[in-house]
Amino acid sequence: MEESCYISNINQPKTIKSTYDLRIYQNLNYMINSSLGSTLFLENEVINYRERILYVVDYMLKLNLSNLDAYLNSVKIIFNYKYNIPVYINDKIILISIRNIKDYNNIWINYINIEKLVYSNNKTNIIFKNGEKLEINRSINYLKGQEDKIINIKNYLKKLKYW
């Protein structure tokens, strides 16, 4: 009798293309690239996708009728920001990157779910609203600069709504 071998799909990551509702990401804390694609750390669960995080961010923007290239180009033109541009998807999902967005080791953090920042030993500990902690190699000043950019982008978008 021959033995057959097959690979189970039980632990395989799903594709983000099956998701059409941004509400499931409103409790996103952060996301990273992983060996199988990407891992999203939400308040109460972890989701794995086949696609890398840059694709996930682009897809989230597409659900809002935009894309990452168009968004980044627009922000560069309007605000003259060249690097480290926060991605404002909606009032519940505002993403900041810790490294260059194309860097495999980049981490995207949902600014909205940050509860507190603690700086020690040249590292910043991010404490999220659910108590989860993430240590990054960036200063609090970097994150404060990101916050200033977010405020400018948010105010600009608010003005557009009243246009």
Secondary structure, DSSP 8 states (H G I E B T S, - for coil): --------STTS-B-GGG---GGGGTTEEEEEEETTEEEEEESS-EEEESS-HHHHHHHHHHTTT--HHHHHHHHHHHH---SS--EEEETTEEEEESS-TT-TT-EEEEGGGEEEEEEETTEEEEEETTS-EEEESS-HHHHHHHHHHHHHHHHHHHHHHT-
